[in-house]
Amino acid sequence: MKKRFKEAQSRWFTPVQQLEIDACSRCQECIQICPVVKEGFPDGAMERIDAWQKLSGHVTGFFSGWRDRSKDHDLLKGISSTLARCTSCGLCGIVCESGISTASLWESMRGACMDLGFREPVAEKNAKSILEQKNPYEEAITTRTSWIPASAKIAENAEVCFFPGCTIAFRNQELGRAALRILNNANVTFCMLGDEEFCCGSFLFRTGFEEAYADTIRGMITALESKGVKTLLVSCAGCMKTIILDWPRIVGKPLPFRVMSFSSYIRDLIREQKIRLRYDHDIRVVYHDPCHSGRSLMHSLGKDTVFEVHRDVLTAIPGLILIECEDNREFSTCCGAGGGVKAEEPSLAQSIASRKLDEIDWLNPDILATTCPFCEKNLTDASRERGSVLKIMDVIELVDQTMEPNQDV
């Protein structure tokens, strides 16, 4: 066990992360803010780090040879279980007094746990689907582009490329068609990867399975280069985080194109007057900041790009009244779907989403807007379960519905 543990920890943990394990000051801020702890699980970041410290001390410490090792297995199993319930929202990292980058630390822990023999069955099933079918929904590869209407104007090669992601391709196809209508209405020349587009690998990176997927990611990057792509438009928060933070690690260098959220591109189109938005009626809209494209990327892209751009697009719609949750931007509460929790612990994902809706309901909005198809899906599921009439939409759909037709197209 000692040799295996050392090998797993050195393989998955960076030198900084090994220091972070010892940096926890036990302030308990992470426990108070964790969405999973609020649902009654003892899964706070402090407890998880404490358990890893104990395990490390038991296995590699000076007195490890004289310790009773019978409890090490249960300790490791407990860590693995708490990681399976973690949404990877990163709120604990925002409030951490020691500045620990918790979300990436949990991903490294999950990888190390896998090396030590602890694999969650549901996570393995989803990972297998992505590795074999190139999507997490066990759908046939050949149906990935079936949602694209024949009337859409899509170039074979272009400097702008739209990357819709798996959830649009297989579960929220109307959102994808709305995005295509916006691009066509603005007369944008753009391409798509088509049959060469596969899952971005987000689930694999969050759950420790990414190494087997490296060749697929390299293949997509090569395909994008061959099409002359300079700007990649991404409409999914999980894809956004994965492409910006994880893909460069796989190839060992910066990506040869700019990665841009679809909302950022819409804001540019509005400012350039390539699309115009009309007044329909006054609507109260509250915006939900997704974890993966919000606080996870604010240090990489800046707060304007990850927080304000979506609000700028919404407030550009005539008659739209933007209202805010008490906890917003980097302090936004999680929807509950991330980190594989929607697949592994669906009831927990629903409970967290329901708590989020409690936070929103008292604001009395007409629409809950977001920019993550997975957030939209989980919040919609929870809303239906509680019989709510709240309409949940993507910012892209709102723009599509209020966009004036371009007479020049």
C-alpha positions as CSV (number, residue, x, y, z in Angstrom):
1,M,0.0,0.0,0.0
2,K,2.8,2.4,0.9
3,K,4.4,2.2,-2.6
4,R,1.1,2.3,-4.4
5,F,-0.1,5.4,-2.4
6,K,3.2,7.3,-3.1
7,E,3.0,6.5,-6.8
8,A,-0.7,7.5,-7.0
9,Q,-0.1,10.8,-5.1
10,S,3.0,11.7,-7.1
11,R,1.3,10.9,-10.3
12,W,-1.9,12.9,-9.7
13,F,-0.9,15.7,-7.4
14,T,1.2,18.6,-8.4
15,P,3.9,19.9,-6.0
16,V,1.6,22.8,-5.2
17,Q,-1.3,20.5,-4.4
18,Q,0.8,18.4,-2.1
19,L,1.5,21.6,-0.2
20,E,-2.2,22.6,-0.3
21,I,-3.1,19.3,1.6
22,D,-1.1,20.7,4.5
23,A,-2.3,24.3,4.1
24,C,-5.9,23.9,5.5
25,S,-6.3,26.2,8.5
26,R,-9.5,24.5,9.8
27,C,-11.5,27.8,9.5
28,Q,-14.7,25.8,8.5
29,E,-15.8,28.4,5.9
30,C,-15.9,25.6,3.3
31,I,-18.3,23.5,5.5
32,Q,-20.8,26.4,5.9
33,I,-21.0,27.1,2.1
34,C,-20.8,23.6,0.6
35,P,-24.1,22.7,-1.2
36,V,-23.7,19.0,-0.4
37,V,-23.1,19.6,3.3
38,K,-26.4,21.7,3.3
39,E,-28.2,18.5,2.2
40,G,-27.0,16.6,5.2
41,F,-23.7,15.0,4.1
42,P,-20.5,15.3,6.1
43,D,-18.6,16.1,2.9
44,G,-17.0,19.5,3.6
45,A,-13.6,20.3,2.1
46,M,-12.0,20.5,5.5
47,E,-13.1,17.0,6.4
48,R,-11.9,15.6,3.1
49,I,-8.5,17.2,3.4
50,D,-8.3,16.0,7.0
51,A,-9.1,12.4,5.9
52,W,-6.4,12.6,3.2
53,Q,-3.9,13.9,5.7
54,K,-4.7,11.0,8.1
55,L,-4.4,8.5,5.3
56,S,-1.1,9.9,4.1
57,G,0.2,9.9,7.7
58,H,-0.9,6.3,8.2
59,V,0.7,5.1,5.0
60,T,3.8,7.1,4.6
61,G,4.5,8.6,8.0
62,F,7.5,7.8,10.3
63,F,5.5,5.4,12.4
64,S,3.5,3.9,9.5
65,G,5.2,0.5,9.9
66,W,3.9,0.2,13.5
67,R,0.3,1.5,12.8
68,D,-2.8,-0.6,12.6
69,R,-3.5,-0.6,8.8
70,S,-6.9,-2.2,9.0
71,K,-8.8,1.1,8.9
72,D,-6.9,2.5,5.9
73,H,-9.2,0.8,3.4
74,D,-12.3,2.3,5.1
75,L,-10.7,5.8,5.2
76,L,-9.9,5.7,1.5
77,K,-13.4,4.3,0.7
78,G,-14.9,7.2,2.6
79,I,-12.8,9.8,0.7
80,S,-13.9,8.2,-2.6
81,S,-17.5,8.4,-1.5
82,T,-17.4,12.1,-0.6
83,L,-15.7,12.8,-3.9
84,A,-18.5,11.1,-5.8
85,R,-20.9,13.4,-4.1
86,C,-18.9,16.6,-4.9
87,T,-20.3,18.8,-7.6
88,S,-16.9,20.4,-8.3
89,C,-18.6,23.8,-7.9
90,G,-15.5,25.4,-6.4
91,L,-17.4,27.5,-3.8
92,C,-15.1,26.1,-1.1
93,G,-12.1,27.4,-3.0
94,I,-13.7,30.9,-3.2
95,V,-14.1,31.2,0.6
96,C,-10.9,29.3,1.6
97,E,-8.8,31.4,3.9
98,S,-5.7,29.5,2.8
99,G,-6.3,30.0,-0.9
100,I,-6.5,26.3,-1.8
101,S,-7.6,25.6,-5.3
102,T,-10.1,23.0,-4.2
103,A,-11.9,22.1,-7.4
104,S,-8.7,20.9,-9.1
105,L,-7.5,19.3,-5.9
106,W,-10.7,17.1,-5.8
107,E,-10.1,16.0,-9.4
108,S,-6.5,14.9,-8.5
109,M,-7.9,13.1,-5.5
110,R,-10.4,11.2,-7.6
111,G,-7.6,10.1,-10.0
112,A,-5.5,8.9,-7.1
113,C,-8.4,7.0,-5.6
114,M,-9.0,5.3,-8.9
115,D,-5.3,4.2,-9.0
116,L,-5.8,2.8,-5.6
117,G,-8.7,0.7,-6.7
118,F,-11.8,2.8,-5.8
119,R,-14.0,3.3,-8.8
120,E,-17.6,4.4,-8.7
121,P,-19.7,2.1,-10.9
122,V,-21.9,4.9,-12.4
123,A,-18.8,7.0,-13.2
124,E,-17.2,4.1,-14.9
125,K,-20.3,3.5,-16.9
126,N,-20.5,7.1,-18.1
127,A,-16.8,7.2,-18.8
128,K,-17.1,4.0,-20.9
129,S,-19.9,5.6,-22.9
130,I,-17.7,8.7,-23.6
131,L,-14.7,6.6,-24.5
132,E,-16.6,4.3,-26.8
133,Q,-19.6,6.4,-28.1
134,K,-17.8,9.8,-27.7
135,N,-20.8,11.1,-25.6
136,P,-22.1,10.6,-22.1
137,Y,-25.6,9.7,-23.1
138,E,-24.9,6.3,-24.8
139,E,-26.2,7.7,-28.1
140,A,-24.9,6.5,-31.5
141,I,-22.1,8.6,-32.9
142,T,-23.9,8.8,-36.2
143,T,-26.8,10.7,-34.7
144,R,-24.7,13.6,-33.3
145,T,-25.4,16.0,-36.1
146,S,-29.0,15.0,-36.9
147,W,-30.4,18.0,-35.0
148,I,-28.9,20.5,-37.5
149,P,-31.6,21.7,-40.0
150,A,-30.8,21.5,-43.7
151,S,-31.6,25.2,-44.0
152,A,-28.7,26.2,-41.8
153,K,-25.9,28.0,-43.6
154,I,-22.7,26.4,-42.4
155,A,-19.4,26.7,-44.2
156,E,-17.0,23.8,-44.7
157,N,-14.1,25.9,-43.4
158,A,-14.1,29.3,-41.6
159,E,-12.3,31.3,-39.0
160,V,-15.3,31.0,-36.6
161,C,-16.4,27.6,-35.5
162,F,-19.5,26.7,-33.3
163,F,-18.9,23.9,-30.8
164,P,-22.4,22.9,-29.4
165,G,-21.4,20.0,-27.2
166,C,-23.1,16.8,-26.2
167,T,-26.1,18.1,-24.3
168,I,-27.2,20.3,-27.2
169,A,-26.6,17.5,-29.7
170,F,-28.5,14.8,-27.8
171,R,-30.8,16.5,-25.2
172,N,-31.4,20.2,-25.9
173,Q,-31.4,20.4,-29.7
174,E,-33.7,23.5,-29.9
175,L,-31.0,25.4,-28.1
176,G,-28.5,24.5,-30.8
177,R,-30.9,25.5,-33.5
178,A,-31.5,28.9,-31.7
179,A,-27.7,29.4,-31.8
180,L,-27.6,28.6,-35.5
181,R,-30.4,31.1,-36.2
182,I,-28.5,33.9,-34.4
183,L,-25.4,33.2,-36.4
184,N,-27.2,33.0,-39.7
185,N,-29.3,36.1,-38.9
186,A,-26.1,38.1,-38.2
187,N,-24.7,36.8,-41.5
188,V,-21.7,35.2,-39.8
189,T,-19.6,32.9,-41.8
190,F,-18.9,29.9,-39.5
191,C,-18.2,26.2,-39.7
192,M,-18.7,23.2,-37.4
193,L,-16.7,20.1,-36.8
194,G,-19.7,17.9,-37.8
195,D,-18.8,14.2,-37.7
196,E,-15.4,15.1,-36.3
197,E,-16.9,16.7,-33.1
198,F,-17.0,14.5,-30.0
199,C,-17.5,15.0,-26.3
200,C,-15.1,17.6,-24.9
201,G,-14.3,15.2,-22.1
202,S,-15.6,17.3,-19.2
203,F,-17.0,14.3,-17.2
204,L,-13.7,12.4,-17.7
205,F,-11.6,15.3,-16.3
206,R,-13.9,15.8,-13.3
207,T,-13.9,12.1,-12.4
208,G,-10.3,11.0,-13.1
209,F,-10.7,9.2,-16.4
210,E,-9.2,11.7,-18.8
211,E,-5.9,10.0,-19.8
212,A,-7.6,7.5,-22.1
213,Y,-9.3,10.3,-24.0
214,A,-6.2,12.3,-24.9
215,D,-6.0,11.1,-28.5
216,T,-9.6,12.1,-29.2
217,I,-8.9,15.6,-27.9
218,R,-5.8,15.9,-30.0
219,G,-7.8,14.8,-33.0
220,M,-10.4,17.5,-32.5
221,I,-7.7,20.2,-32.2
222,T,-6.1,19.0,-35.4
223,A,-9.5,19.1,-37.2
224,L,-10.1,22.7,-36.0
225,E,-6.6,23.7,-37.2
226,S,-7.3,22.1,-40.6
227,K,-10.5,24.2,-41.0
228,G,-8.5,27.4,-40.3
229,V,-10.4,28.1,-37.1
230,K,-9.3,31.2,-35.2
231,T,-12.3,31.5,-32.8
232,L,-14.2,28.6,-31.2
233,L,-17.7,29.5,-30.0
234,V,-18.8,27.4,-27.0
235,S,-22.3,27.3,-25.7
236,C,-21.8,24.9,-22.8
237,A,-20.3,25.9,-19.4
238,G,-18.7,22.4,-18.9
239,C,-17.2,22.4,-22.4
240,M,-15.9,26.0,-21.8
241,K,-14.0,25.0,-18.7
242,T,-12.7,21.8,-20.2
243,I,-11.4,23.3,-23.4
244,I,-9.8,26.4,-21.8
245,L,-8.3,24.7,-18.7
246,D,-7.8,21.0,-19.6
247,W,-7.2,20.7,-23.3
248,P,-3.9,22.7,-23.2
249,R,-2.7,20.3,-20.5
250,I,-3.3,17.4,-22.8
251,V,-1.4,18.9,-25.7
252,G,1.2,20.6,-23.5
253,K,0.9,24.0,-25.2
254,P,-1.6,26.8,-25.7
255,L,-4.5,26.1,-28.1
256,P,-4.0,27.4,-31.6
257,F,-7.4,29.3,-31.5
258,R,-9.3,31.6,-29.2
259,V,-12.1,30.1,-27.1
260,M,-15.1,32.3,-26.6
261,S,-18.4,31.9,-24.9
262,F,-21.4,32.2,-27.2
263,S,-22.7,35.1,-25.0
264,S,-19.5,37.0,-25.5
265,Y,-19.9,36.6,-29.3
266,I,-23.6,37.8,-29.1
267,R,-22.5,40.9,-27.1
268,D,-20.0,41.7,-29.9
269,L,-22.8,41.2,-32.5
270,I,-25.1,43.5,-30.6
271,R,-22.4,46.2,-30.2
272,E,-21.6,46.0,-33.9
273,Q,-25.4,46.2,-34.6
274,K,-25.3,43.0,-36.6
275,I,-28.3,41.8,-34.6
276,R,-31.1,44.0,-33.2
277,L,-33.4,43.0,-30.3
278,R,-37.0,44.1,-30.2
279,Y,-39.3,44.9,-27.4
280,D,-42.0,42.3,-26.7
281,H,-43.2,42.9,-23.2
282,D,-41.7,43.6,-19.8
283,I,-40.2,40.5,-18.3
284,R,-38.4,39.9,-15.0
285,V,-35.3,37.7,-15.5
286,V,-32.9,36.4,-12.9
287,Y,-29.6,35.1,-14.1
288,H,-27.9,32.0,-12.7
289,D,-24.1,31.9,-13.0
290,P,-22.9,28.4,-13.9
291,C,-20.0,27.2,-11.7
292,H,-17.8,25.8,-14.6
293,S,-17.9,28.9,-16.8
294,G,-18.1,31.4,-13.9
295,R,-15.8,31.2,-10.9
296,S,-13.8,28.3,-12.4
297,L,-12.7,30.6,-15.2
298,M,-12.7,34.1,-13.6
299,H,-9.0,34.0,-13.0
300,S,-8.2,32.8,-16.6
301,L,-10.6,35.1,-18.5
302,G,-11.5,37.9,-16.1
303,K,-14.8,38.8,-14.4
304,D,-16.2,40.8,-17.3
305,T,-15.9,37.8,-19.6
306,V,-17.4,35.2,-17.2
307,F,-19.9,37.3,-15.3
308,E,-20.8,40.6,-16.9
309,V,-21.0,39.6,-20.5
310,H,-24.2,37.5,-20.0
311,R,-25.8,40.3,-18.0
312,D,-24.9,42.8,-20.8
313,V,-26.7,40.6,-23.3
314,L,-29.8,40.3,-21.2
315,T,-30.0,44.0,-20.4
316,A,-29.7,44.8,-24.2
317,I,-33.2,43.2,-24.6
318,P,-35.8,46.0,-24.5
319,G,-38.2,45.6,-21.6
320,L,-36.1,43.0,-19.7
321,I,-35.7,43.7,-16.0
322,L,-32.6,41.9,-14.7
323,I,-32.8,40.9,-11.0
324,E,-30.1,39.2,-9.0
325,C,-29.9,36.4,-6.5
326,E,-28.5,37.4,-3.2
327,D,-25.5,35.1,-3.9
328,N,-24.3,35.9,-7.4
329,R,-21.3,35.9,-9.7
330,E,-18.4,34.1,-7.9
331,F,-20.6,33.4,-4.9
332,S,-23.4,31.9,-6.9
333,T,-24.9,28.8,-5.5
334,C,-24.5,25.5,-7.4
335,C,-27.3,23.9,-9.4
336,G,-26.2,20.5,-8.2
337,A,-25.5,18.8,-11.6
338,G,-21.7,19.1,-11.9
339,G,-18.9,16.7,-11.1
340,G,-20.8,13.7,-12.3
341,V,-23.4,14.1,-9.4
342,K,-26.4,14.3,-11.8
343,A,-25.4,10.8,-13.0
344,E,-24.1,9.3,-9.8
345,E,-26.4,10.8,-7.2
346,P,-29.5,12.1,-9.1
347,S,-31.6,12.6,-5.9
348,L,-28.8,14.8,-4.4
349,A,-28.6,16.8,-7.6
350,Q,-32.3,17.4,-7.5
351,S,-32.2,18.4,-3.8
352,I,-29.4,21.0,-4.5
353,A,-31.4,22.3,-7.5
354,S,-34.5,22.6,-5.4
355,R,-32.6,24.6,-2.8
356,K,-31.4,26.9,-5.6
357,L,-35.0,27.4,-6.7
358,D,-36.0,28.3,-3.2
359,E,-33.5,31.1,-3.4
360,I,-34.9,32.3,-6.7
361,D,-38.7,31.9,-6.1
362,W,-39.0,34.8,-3.6
363,L,-37.6,37.2,-6.3
364,N,-40.7,36.4,-8.3
365,P,-39.1,36.2,-11.8
366,D,-40.8,35.3,-15.0
367,I,-37.7,33.6,-16.3
368,L,-34.6,32.0,-14.9
369,A,-31.8,32.4,-17.5
370,T,-28.5,30.6,-17.6
371,T,-25.7,29.8,-20.0
372,C,-25.2,26.1,-19.2
373,P,-27.4,23.4,-20.8
374,F,-26.7,21.1,-17.9
375,C,-27.8,23.7,-15.3
376,E,-30.9,24.3,-17.4
377,K,-31.6,20.6,-17.5
378,N,-31.1,20.0,-13.8
379,L,-33.0,23.1,-12.7
380,T,-35.9,22.3,-15.1
381,D,-36.1,18.7,-13.7
382,A,-36.3,20.1,-10.1
383,S,-38.8,22.8,-11.1
384,R,-41.1,20.2,-12.7
385,E,-40.8,18.0,-9.6
386,R,-42.1,20.8,-7.4
387,G,-44.8,21.9,-9.9
388,S,-43.3,25.3,-10.5
389,V,-44.4,27.5,-13.4
390,L,-41.0,29.2,-13.6
391,K,-39.7,29.3,-17.1
392,I,-36.0,28.2,-17.4
393,M,-34.1,29.2,-20.5
394,D,-30.7,29.8,-21.9
395,V,-29.6,33.3,-22.8
396,I,-29.2,32.1,-26.4
397,E,-32.9,31.2,-26.5
398,L,-33.9,34.6,-25.1
399,V,-31.9,36.4,-27.8
400,D,-33.3,34.2,-30.5
401,Q,-36.9,34.9,-29.4
402,T,-36.4,38.7,-29.3
403,M,-34.2,39.1,-32.4
404,E,-35.4,41.1,-35.3
405,P,-35.1,39.3,-38.7
406,N,-32.2,40.6,-40.8
407,Q,-33.7,41.7,-44.1
408,D,-30.2,41.5,-45.8
409,V,-29.8,37.7,-45.2
